[in-house]
Amino acid sequence: MTLKDILELMIEKNMSDVFIRTNSLLRGRIATQVEIVHDTKLTADNVDAIVQEMMRNRSMTELKEKKTSEFTLWYRDTWRFRVGIFFQRNTPAIVIRKIDLRIPPFDQLNLPGAVLEKFCTEKRGMILLTGITGSGKSTTIASMVEYINQNYKRHIITIEEPIEFTFEDKKSIVNQRELGADVASYKDALKQFTMHSPDVIYIGNIRDAETCYAAITAAEMGVLVLSTLHTVNAASTIERIINFFPPHQHALILNQLSFLLKGVVSQRLLPRVDVQGLIPAYEVMVLSPSVSRLIRENKTWEIPKYVSTGDVYGMKSFHQCLLELVGGGKVTPQIALEYADKKEELEMELRNKGLL
């Protein structure tokens, strides 16, 4: 199989990822399952040829020295693929992720559009999208950036590793910086931002104290910061941020978050039952006065209770979202239970509602 064959197969079968390895059948992720998608074993020559084609304009010496490489590939006009090459058992393995360059609006994502639109009106602060890898965080962020681009006259800077979605200037101007190509690191990009007069900054991922502190500083200085973390809900997001820092700084960081963290949206993608594909289950935390106080007092364990009763602010818990998805016939009760945080509570409520 050639690289073109594999990319075409990904599009045809609506795979999110494909896994390529020597002496192995080609496997792809369809919905949430990794399945065999072609009955031909890939030989060492097949895999080497695919690597050579991908690395045509890149350094093979660097790949051999570092034993890893990450980059993006363009294909046709509407597809981009994120590529990771690494070595296992002294042979190259490849994971390719498909990115649809068409940026969907909020209603097509089955996400709470009114809350996301409200977040986009903020002039300063932090909005965090959280979830495991492959939960749709980047797509939601792209939709938020595009909404701002279409509706407000702002300067937006994205800092990504690598660039996924690309934007055309509309009411806003959007500058996109790729780590390694346009700037050395998140830290360097955030050190430079005061010279670039941004209104909105998208940071691809907050992964350490230095990046986190720079993001908080940007928010304090009047910038709206959008970013992602690999956390499962709002409470764990706040705990992760706090734990980036030594104990003597916790009170300061909590105080800053108590007025800067405008919202957290956590996502999990579930297989649909009504149509083919995936649908997000989500939790939304909005910075209400009560949530602000809980953050300041470091009572994160109380946040879920306020999220589940904060519908007046647009908040919603995973539990409530899963019930809606099952009630609307979009996912099965079994799938909802599989993804629930508190399976016993959800099972009891599904039975009480006659949904199980």
C-alpha positions in Angstrom: 0.0 0.0 0.0 1.1 3.5 -0.8 0.7 6.6 1.4 -2.0 7.8 -0.9 -3.9 4.5 -0.6 -3.8 4.8 3.2 -5.0 8.5 3.3 -7.8 7.7 0.9 -8.8 4.7 3.0 -8.9 6.9 6.1 -11.3 9.3 4.4 -13.4 6.6 2.9 -13.9 4.7 6.2 -14.0 7.8 8.3 -11.1 6.8 10.5 -9.7 9.3 13.0 -6.3 7.5 13.2 -4.4 4.8 11.4 -1.6 2.6 12.8 1.2 1.5 10.5 3.8 -1.1 11.6 6.2 -3.6 9.9 4.8 -7.1 9.5 1.4 -6.0 10.7 -2.1 -5.6 9.2 -3.1 -2.0 8.8 -5.3 -0.9 11.7 -7.5 2.2 12.1 -9.6 3.8 14.7 -13.2 3.9 13.7 -15.4 5.6 16.2 -13.5 4.6 19.4 -12.4 1.1 18.3 -9.1 0.1 16.7 -10.0 -2.3 13.9 -8.2 -4.1 11.0 -9.0 -2.0 7.9 -7.0 -3.9 5.2 -6.1 -7.5 4.9 -2.6 -7.0 3.5 0.4 -7.2 5.8 2.8 -4.3 5.5 6.4 -5.4 4.8 9.5 -3.5 6.0 9.9 -2.2 2.5 6.3 -0.9 2.5 6.8 1.0 5.7 10.2 2.3 4.7 8.8 3.6 1.4 6.0 5.4 3.3 8.4 6.9 5.8 10.7 8.1 2.9 7.7 9.7 1.1 6.6 11.5 4.3 10.1 12.7 5.1 10.8 13.9 1.6 11.3 17.5 2.7 12.5 16.7 6.2 15.7 15.4 7.8 16.0 11.6 7.8 19.2 12.1 9.8 17.3 13.8 12.6 14.7 11.0 12.6 17.4 8.4 12.9 19.1 10.3 15.7 16.0 11.3 17.7 14.1 8.1 16.8 10.9 10.2 16.6 9.4 12.9 14.4 6.1 14.8 14.4 4.7 16.9 11.6 1.6 17.6 9.4 0.8 16.5 5.9 -1.6 18.3 3.5 -3.8 16.2 1.3 -6.3 17.6 -1.3 -7.8 20.9 -0.2 -9.8 19.9 2.8 -7.7 17.4 4.7 -4.6 17.7 6.9 -3.0 14.8 8.7 -0.9 14.9 11.9 1.9 12.4 11.7 3.9 10.8 14.5 6.8 8.5 13.5 8.6 6.5 16.3 10.6 3.3 16.6 9.6 0.1 18.2 11.7 -3.1 18.1 14.2 -1.1 16.1 11.7 -0.6 13.2 9.7 2.5 12.4 6.0 2.7 13.4 3.6 5.5 12.2 0.4 6.9 13.6 -1.5 9.3 11.3 -4.4 11.4 12.6 -7.0 12.9 10.2 -8.0 16.5 10.6 -10.9 17.8 8.7 -10.0 21.4 7.8 -13.7 22.4 7.6 -14.3 24.1 10.9 -17.8 23.2 12.1 -20.1 25.7 14.0 -21.1 24.9 17.6 -24.5 23.5 16.7 -22.9 20.8 14.4 -20.6 19.8 17.3 -23.5 19.1 19.6 -21.9 21.4 22.2 -23.6 24.1 24.3 -23.4 26.9 21.7 -24.8 29.7 23.9 -22.2 29.1 26.6 -19.3 28.9 24.1 -20.5 32.1 22.4 -20.6 33.8 25.8 -17.0 32.6 26.5 -16.0 34.1 23.1 -17.2 37.6 24.2 -14.8 37.7 27.1 -12.1 40.3 26.8 -9.7 38.8 29.3 -9.3 35.6 31.3 -8.8 31.9 30.6 -11.1 29.4 28.9 -9.8 25.8 29.1 -10.9 22.8 27.0 -10.0 19.5 28.7 -10.2 15.8 28.0 -8.1 12.8 26.9 -6.3 12.7 23.6 -8.8 12.4 20.7 -11.8 13.9 22.7 -12.3 16.8 20.2 -10.6 19.6 22.2 -8.8 21.0 19.2 -12.0 21.0 17.1 -13.9 22.9 19.8 -11.1 25.5 20.2 -11.0 25.9 16.4 -14.7 26.6 16.3 -14.3 29.2 19.1 -11.5 30.9 17.3 -13.5 30.9 14.1 -16.5 32.3 15.9 -14.4 35.2 17.2 -12.9 35.6 13.8 -16.3 36.0 12.2 -17.9 38.2 14.8 -15.3 40.5 16.4 -12.5 42.8 15.3 -9.6 41.3 17.2 -6.0 40.2 16.8 -5.8 36.4 17.4 -2.5 34.6 17.8 -2.3 30.8 17.9 0.7 28.8 19.2 0.4 25.2 18.1 2.4 22.0 17.9 1.8 21.4 15.0 -0.7 23.8 13.4 -4.0 21.8 12.7 -6.8 24.0 11.5 -6.0 27.1 9.4 -8.0 30.3 9.4 -8.6 33.0 6.9 -8.9 36.6 8.2 -12.5 37.8 8.5 -13.4 40.5 11.0 -10.3 39.5 13.0 -6.7 39.0 11.9 -5.3 35.5 12.8 -1.6 34.8 13.1 -0.6 31.2 13.6 2.8 30.2 15.0 4.0 26.6 14.9 6.5 25.3 17.4 9.8 24.5 15.8 9.0 26.4 12.6 8.0 29.9 13.8 8.9 29.9 17.4 11.1 27.6 19.6 8.7 27.0 22.5 5.4 28.0 24.2 7.6 29.8 26.7 9.3 31.9 24.1 6.1 32.7 22.3 4.4 33.8 25.5 7.4 35.9 26.5 7.1 37.8 23.2 3.3 38.3 23.2 3.4 41.8 24.8 5.2 43.1 21.6 2.5 41.7 19.3 -0.7 43.3 20.7 -3.0 40.3 20.8 -6.5 40.3 22.0 -6.8 36.4 22.0 -4.1 33.8 22.4 -4.6 30.1 21.7 -2.0 27.9 23.4 -2.0 24.4 22.0 -1.4 22.7 25.4 -0.5 23.7 28.9 1.9 21.1 30.1 4.2 22.8 32.7 4.4 25.5 35.3 6.3 28.0 33.1 3.7 27.8 30.3 0.8 27.9 32.8 2.2 30.9 34.7 2.8 32.8 31.4 -0.8 32.0 30.3 -2.1 33.4 33.7 0.1 36.5 33.3 -1.3 37.1 29.8 -4.9 36.8 31.1 -4.1 39.2 33.9 -2.7 41.7 31.3 -6.0 41.8 29.4 -5.8 38.9 26.9 -8.3 36.1 26.4 -6.4 32.9 26.7 -7.7 29.7 25.2 -5.9 26.4 25.9 -6.2 22.7 26.6 -5.2 20.3 29.3 -5.4 16.5 29.5 -7.8 16.4 32.5 -11.2 14.8 32.9 -13.3 17.5 34.5 -13.3 21.0 36.0 -12.2 20.0 39.5 -9.2 18.0 38.3 -8.3 20.8 35.9 -7.9 23.3 38.8 -6.0 20.7 40.8 -3.6 20.0 37.9 -2.9 23.8 37.6 -2.3 24.1 41.3 0.1 21.1 41.3 2.2 22.7 38.6 3.5 25.1 41.3 5.3 24.6 44.7 3.1 24.8 47.8 4.1 28.3 48.8 2.6 29.6 45.6 -0.7 27.8 45.8 -2.6 30.6 47.5 -1.5 33.1 44.9 -2.4 30.8 42.0 -5.8 30.0 43.5 -6.6 33.7 44.0 -5.6 34.4 40.3 -7.7 31.5 39.0 -10.7 32.6 41.1 -11.2 35.6 38.8 -9.3 34.7 35.6 -10.6 31.2 34.9 -13.8 32.1 33.1 -14.8 28.6 32.2 -13.8 24.9 31.7 -15.4 22.6 29.1 -14.5 18.9 29.5 -15.3 16.5 26.7 -15.6 12.8 26.0 -16.5 11.4 22.6 -19.0 8.6 22.7 -20.2 6.3 19.8 -23.6 7.3 18.6 -26.5 5.0 18.1 -28.8 7.2 16.0 -26.3 7.8 13.2 -22.7 6.7 12.4 -20.1 8.6 14.3 -19.3 10.1 17.6 -21.0 12.7 19.9 -19.5 14.6 22.8 -20.6 14.2 26.3 -19.5 17.3 28.2 -19.2 19.1 31.5 -19.4 22.9 31.6 -18.1 24.9 34.5 -18.7 28.7 34.4 -17.1 31.1 36.9 -20.1 32.0 39.0 -19.6 33.8 42.4 -19.9 30.5 44.2 -17.4 28.7 42.0 -15.0 31.6 42.3 -15.2 31.4 46.1 -14.6 27.6 46.0 -11.5 28.1 43.8 -10.2 30.8 46.1 -10.7 28.6 49.2 -9.3 25.5 47.4 -12.4 23.5 47.9 -12.3 21.8 44.5 -14.2 18.8 45.8 -17.3 20.9 46.1 -17.3 22.2 42.5 -19.2 19.2 41.0 -22.2 19.9 43.3 -22.3 23.6 42.1 -21.8 22.5 38.4 -24.8 20.2 38.6 -27.1 22.9 40.1 -25.7 25.9 38.1 -27.9 25.7 35.0 -28.9 29.3 35.4 -25.2 30.1 34.5 -25.2 27.5 31.7 -23.4 24.9 33.7 -23.9 21.1 33.2 -22.4 18.0 34.6 -21.3 14.9 32.7 -24.1 13.0 34.6 -26.8 15.4 33.3 -25.3 15.4 29.8 -25.3 11.6 29.6 -28.9 11.4 30.8 -29.9 13.8 28.0 -28.0 11.8 25.4 -29.6 8.5 26.4 -33.1 10.2 26.7 -32.6 11.7 23.2 -31.8 8.3 21.7 -28.3 9.4 20.7 -26.3 6.9 22.8 -27.2 3.6 24.4 -27.5 3.3 28.2 -24.6 0.8 28.1 -22.3 3.3 26.4 -23.4 6.1 28.8 -22.5 3.8 31.8 -19.2 3.0 30.3 -18.2 6.6 30.1 -19.8 7.8 33.4 -17.8 8.9 36.5 -20.3 7.5 38.9 -21.8 4.4 37.2 -24.0 3.3 40.1 -25.7 6.7 40.4 -26.3 6.9 36.6 -27.6 3.4 36.5 -30.1 4.1 39.2 -31.3 7.3 37.5 -31.6 5.6 34.1 -33.7 2.9 35.7 -35.9 5.4 37.5 -36.5 7.2 34.2 -37.3 3.9 32.4 -34.3 4.3 30.2 -32.6 1.0 31.3 
